[in-house]
């Protein structure tokens, strides 16, 4: 808003209205329409919104019931979310350990995390993708000294790969040897 003197004056922000059952449902519906999510992530989001805006209902909000309603309606599917998230992280080059941590943080149950765990062939291809993307080992072109090799192995460990996997890729003689080790011809995932 412009005042008579020609300066801008900001409007005061009104505090958001406290949530009631209808607004809480609308907020949850908008969230699941916009983002792929798990039941636990939706519940955490709704708890945060309740802390920020307050509650204007008669009884305490039934977040578990609301989330359960969305699961029953098929708006939330933890297994599908876990498969999609796992696949995306594998394509980015992350290993099973790191993927498990991400799924655990999203509130995915242990049974589902175990079910969507990548097989050895898929994990090797993920390690190869990370090495190629980050120019580790034979993908870097130059001969590595011990310090550089150790840093590359440490980066692969942080990405969730085992020590043996990281060492095999970083110390591979050439790109062809790394690809052969990883079975990059799209072998079996089990």
C-alpha positions in Angstrom: 0.0 0.0 0.0 1.3 3.5 -0.9 1.0 6.3 1.6 0.4 10.0 0.8 4.1 10.6 1.1 4.8 8.0 -1.6 6.4 5.4 0.6 5.3 1.8 0.8 3.7 0.5 4.0 3.4 -3.2 4.5 0.0 -4.5 5.5 0.0 -6.3 8.8 -0.4 -10.0 8.4 -3.4 -11.4 10.1 -2.7 -14.5 12.1 -4.1 -17.6 10.3 -7.5 -18.8 11.5 -7.3 -21.8 13.9 -8.0 -25.1 12.4 -11.4 -26.8 12.8 -12.3 -30.3 11.5 -13.2 -29.1 8.1 -10.1 -27.0 7.6 -7.9 -29.8 9.0 -9.4 -32.2 6.4 -9.0 -29.7 3.6 -5.4 -29.1 4.6 -4.7 -32.8 4.6 -6.4 -33.3 1.3 -4.4 -30.5 -0.3 -1.1 -32.0 1.1 -1.7 -35.5 -0.3 -2.8 -34.1 -3.6 0.4 -32.1 -3.9 3.0 -34.5 -2.5 3.7 -38.2 -2.5 3.8 -39.0 1.2 3.5 -41.7 3.9 1.0 -41.9 6.6 3.5 -40.8 9.2 4.7 -37.8 7.2 1.1 -36.6 6.8 0.5 -37.0 10.5 3.7 -35.0 11.3 2.6 -32.3 8.9 -0.8 -32.0 10.5 0.7 -31.9 14.0 3.0 -29.0 12.8 0.0 -27.1 11.4 -1.9 -27.5 14.6 1.0 -26.1 16.6 1.3 -23.2 14.2 -2.4 -22.3 13.9 -4.1 -23.8 17.0 -7.3 -25.8 17.2 -10.9 -24.5 17.2 -12.8 -27.7 17.6 -14.7 -29.0 20.5 -12.6 -32.1 21.2 -8.9 -32.8 20.5 -8.3 -33.5 16.8 -8.3 -37.2 15.7 -5.2 -37.1 13.5 -4.9 -40.9 13.5 -8.5 -41.2 12.4 -8.1 -38.6 9.6 -4.9 -40.3 8.4 -6.6 -43.7 8.5 -9.4 -42.3 6.4 -7.0 -41.2 3.8 -5.2 -44.6 3.8 -8.5 -46.4 3.5 -9.5 -44.1 0.6 -6.2 -45.0 -1.2 -4.8 -41.4 -1.0 -1.8 -42.7 1.0 -0.1 -46.0 0.3 3.1 -46.5 2.4 4.3 -49.5 0.3 3.9 -47.6 -3.0 5.6 -44.6 -1.5 8.5 -46.8 -0.2 8.9 -48.4 -3.7 9.0 -45.0 -5.4 11.3 -43.4 -2.9 13.6 -46.5 -3.0 13.7 -46.5 -6.7 14.5 -42.8 -7.0 17.3 -43.1 -4.4 18.8 -46.1 -6.2 18.8 -44.2 -9.5 20.6 -41.4 -7.8 23.3 -43.9 -6.6 22.4 -44.4 -3.0 22.9 -47.8 -1.3 20.5 -49.9 0.8 21.6 -48.5 4.1 21.0 -44.9 3.2 17.6 -45.8 1.5 16.6 -47.6 4.7 17.4 -44.5 6.8 15.3 -42.3 4.5 12.4 -44.7 4.6 12.7 -45.0 8.4 12.6 -41.2 8.7 9.4 -41.2 6.6 7.8 -43.5 9.1 7.8 -46.6 6.8 7.4 -49.9 8.8 10.3 -52.3 9.0 8.4 -55.0 7.0 7.9 -52.7 4.1 11.5 -51.4 4.2 12.7 -55.0 4.1 10.2 -55.8 1.2 11.4 -53.0 -1.0 15.1 -53.5 -0.3 17.1 -53.6 -3.5 18.8 -56.8 -4.6 22.6 -57.1 -4.9 22.5 -56.5 -8.7 20.5 -53.3 -8.3 22.7 -52.1 -5.5 25.8 -52.6 -7.6 24.3 -50.6 -10.4 23.4 -47.8 -8.0 27.0 -47.8 -6.8 28.2 -47.7 -10.4 25.8 -44.8 -11.1 27.2 -42.9 -8.1 30.8 -43.5 -9.1 30.2 -42.4 -12.7 28.3 -39.3 -11.5 30.9 -38.2 -9.0 33.8 -39.3 -11.2 35.1 -41.8 -8.6 37.8 -44.4 -9.4 38.2 -45.1 -13.1 35.6 -42.5 -14.0 37.9 -39.7 -12.8 40.5 -40.4 -15.4 43.6 -39.6 -13.3 45.5 -42.0 -11.1 44.4 -41.7 -7.5 46.7 -41.2 -4.5 45.8 -42.9 -1.2 44.2 -39.7 0.3 41.9 -39.2 -2.8 41.0 -42.9 -2.9 40.1 -42.8 0.8 37.9 -39.7 0.4 36.1 -41.4 -2.5 35.5 -44.5 -0.5 34.3 -42.4 2.4 31.8 -40.6 0.2 30.4 -44.0 -1.1 30.1 -45.2 2.5 28.1 -42.0 3.4 25.9 -42.8 0.4 25.0 -46.1 2.0 27.2 -48.6 0.2 29.2 -51.3 1.9 33.0 -50.9 2.3 33.6 -53.8 -0.1 31.4 -52.2 -2.8 33.1 -48.8 -2.4 36.5 -50.3 -2.5 35.7 -52.5 -5.5 34.5 -49.5 -7.6 37.1 -47.0 -6.5 40.0 -49.4 -7.2 38.6 -50.8 -10.4 41.3 -50.8 -13.1 39.2 -49.1 -15.8 35.6 -48.2 -16.6 34.9 -51.6 -18.4 36.1 -53.5 -15.3 33.8 -51.4 -13.1 30.8 -52.0 -15.4 31.5 -55.7 -15.6 31.7 -55.9 -11.7 28.4 -54.0 -11.5 26.7 -56.2 -14.1 25.5 -53.0 -15.9 23.9 -55.1 -18.6 20.7 -54.9 -16.5 21.1 -58.3 -14.8 18.8 -59.9 -12.2 17.7 -57.8 -9.2 17.6 -60.6 -6.7 
